[in-house]
Amino acid sequence: MSLTSLATQILSWRPPQGDLELTSEEIHVWRAGLDQPPSAVESLLQILSPDERSRAGRFYFQKDRDHYIVARGVIRKLLGQYLGAEPERLRFCYNSYGKPALAPEIGGDSLKFNVSHSHGLATFAVTRGWELGVDLELIRPDFATMEIAEHFFSRWEIEALRALPPEARAQAFFNCWTRKEAYVKARGQGLSLPLDQFAVSLAPGEPAALLHVEGDPEEARRWSLRELHLDPGYAGAIAVRTSRPRPSES
C-alpha cells in the first residue's frame, strides 16, 4: 500500500451517489462544507445517535453545534453507503485515546476512517484495513510563528522552518502541522506521542514524508504521507500505515 497514486484515488468533490465501492488498495477522500442551511442541519441531526445529540446540545455557540452535527451526519451517510447500511444504525467505538472506529459487528474490522475539520470545511478519509489519519487546517499567518514552532516542532523542523524565506513560512508551518497531526491521528495515541519526537518534511513543493522518529529508526519506513489540496487557503495531509517498510530511496 502506498500513497504514490492517491491523486487518482481521490474522488472528485461530488456528492456520493448510491452504494460506494472501495477496494483494498484505495483511499477515498471527501470534503464537505459545514455551513449548511437549518433544514439540512435538522435532517442530519435525525440520524445521529442519542449520545451524539447530547454532545451537540452541549455546544455553547450555535455555529459550533451545527458544524458538529453536519460533520457527524456526513460521515454517517458516507460510511452507510460504503457498508450498504442505514446511517442511523451505525455504531462507533473509541480507543483509550478517543480515536473513533466503527464497531466490529458492523464492519469496523475492515473499514477505517478519519475526519478533520477547520473553519467551516471538513475532510473525510476512508479505506479498508489500513490505519490512517487526516488533518485539515486553515492557513493563519498570525498563528504560524517561530515561538509556536519552537514549542511543538522537532529541532530539525524548527531549523528547516527558520531556513526558509519569511514569505514561505506560513505554508511550511501548516504543512508541518497537518502532517504531524495526520501521523498522530493515524497512530491513535493522542498526546502520549510527543510532537517534538518525530520530524516531517515541510518546505512548500517538497513531497510530504515522515522523516524520522526518535527511538525507532524503522518507523518512518512504515508510513506514507501525502499532502492534500482541499481548498485554497487550507493545508491538508493524510498518513497511512503501509503493510511493509517502504524501500529506501537512493
N, C-alpha and C positions, 0 to 999 in steps of 0.2 A: 504494500500500500504506500502510495506516495502522493504528495500534493503537486507534483510537477504538472499534472494535467487537470488541476482543479478548475482552471478557467473554462474548460469545455464542459465541466460537470455542473457549474453554477447554472441554475435555472434562470432564464430571463425574468426580469422583475414583472411577472404577470400573475394574476390571480390563479390559484390552483383550481383545476377542473377535474372532478371525478376522483376515483381512487388513484393514488400516486405510486409509480413503480420506482424502486430503489434497489440497485444491485449491490453486491458486497464490495465492489470496487468504486462506488460512487460516494460523493459527499454532495448533498444538496444544500444550498444556502438561499435563504429567502430574506426579504426585508419587508417592513410594514410601517406606515406612518401611524403614530399613536394618537394623533389629534383627529378624532372621529366625531361625527355628529351624535347627539344624545340618543337617537334611535338605535344607532349601531352599538353604542356602549351598552345600552339596556339589553339588546339582543344577545350580546356576548356575555353579559352578566348571568343570563339564564342558564348557560351551560357550565358555569363554574361550580365547584363543589362547595358544601357548606363552610368548610374551613377557609377556602379562598374568598368567599363572600364576606366572611367575618374579618379577614385581614383587609379586604378592600374598605370596609367600613371604618377601619382604624386610621386611615389616612386623614391628616388634618386638612389638606388642600384638595379641592375637588379635582383639579387638573392631575395631581398625583394619583388620586383614586381612579380616575378614568384611564390614565396610562397603564396602570397595573391591570385593570380589567381587560383592556384591549390586548395587552401582551399575553396574558394568561389565556384569554379566549382564542387568540390566533394560534398559539402553539397547540392548544387542544384540537382545533379544527385541522391543522396540518397533520398532527400525529394520527388523528382519527382517519384521515384519508390514506395515510400510509398503511394503517392496520385494517382498514375496512370496518371501522368500529364507530359507534356514536360518540362524539367528543365528550358528552357529559358523563359517559360511562368509564372514561379513563381514570386510572388511579395512579398516584405518584408516591414514591418513597424517597427518602433523603438519607445520605450517609451522615456520619457523625460531624462532618464539617458543613452540612447543609446543601451539598450538591444534589440536585434533583435527578431522578431517573423514573422511568416507567416501572410500575410494579411488575414483578416477574410473571405473574399469571396472565398479563395482557401483552406480553411481548418485550418486556424490559430487558430480557436476557440478550436480545439481538438488536433492537432498535435503540440507538443512542442519540441524544440531542443536547443542545446547549443554546442558551438565549442571552442576549445582551441588549441593552437599550440606553440611549443617551439623548436628552434634549429633543424628544418627540419622534425619534427614529429607533426602530428595533430591528435586530437581525436574529435569524434562527438557523442553526446548522443541524442537519440530520444525517446520520449514517448508520450502517449496520455493523455492529460488533466492535467498532473502533472507539477507544476513548478519545474524546475531543473537547475542545474548549474554544469559545469565540468571544471576542471583545470588540466593542464599538465605543468610540469617544468623539465628541465634538472637539475640534482643534481650537483651543483657547490660548492665545499667546500670553495673556496675563497670568495663566497658571503654569506655563512652561518655563519655569525659572531654574537657574542653576541651584538655588537654595533647595528647591523641592527635589531636584535630581540627586543632589548630594545626600538627601535623607533616605531616598528609596532605591536608587540605582547602584549597580556594582561599580567598583573602581574603574574597570575597563570601560563601561558605558559612560561614566562621567567624563573620562578623558576623551572618548570619541565624540561626545557631545560638545565639549569645550573646543575641540579642534575644528569644528565646523564654523562657517561664517554665520554671523548673527541672524541673517535672514532665513537660514535653513534650520535653525534650532527648534522652532515650534513644531514643524513637521517631524523632525527627528525625535524630539521629546515624545510625541504621541505615537510615533512608530514604535519606540521602545516600550512605552506604557502599555499599548494594546497587545504587543507580542508577549510581554511578560505576563499580563493578565490572562491571555488566552492559554498560555502554558500552565499557569497556576490553576486555572479553572479545569483544564483537562486532567491535571493530576488529582484534583478533588480533595486537596488537603488544606485549603483555606490559608489563613495567615500563619499556619505552622511551617510553611515553606518560605523562608526569608527572601525577600525580593533582591537583596544585595548579594545573594549567594549563587547567582547564576547570571549569565550575560547573553544578550541577544544582539543581532545586528540592528542598526538604527538609521544609518545615513540614507537620505532620500535617494531613490533609484537603486539602492543596493538590495539584493534578494533577502527576504526575511529568512532568518535562521536562528536556531538555538546554538550558541557557540560553545559554551562550556558550563558545567555545573560543578560547584565545589564538592570535593569528596567522592565524585563518581565520574571518572574520565570517559566512561562509555555512554552515559545518559544522553548526551547531545545527539548521538547517532541513532537513538531510538525514536526520535521525534522529527516530524516535518512541520514547518511553519509556512504560512503564506499570507501575504498582505491582501486585504480585501478592499476594493474600491467601491464603496457602497453609496456614497453621495458626496458631492462637493462640500468641502469644509469639515469632513469627518475622516478619522483614521480608523482602520479596522484590521483585525488579524484573526486567523484560525490556526489552532495547533492540533495535530493528530498524532497519536502514538502508532508507530509503524509496527509491523509484525516481526521485523528483524532489523538489526542495525543497518543504517544506510551506508553504502560504500564510501570510503574516504575519497575526497576529491583530490586529484593530482594537481 
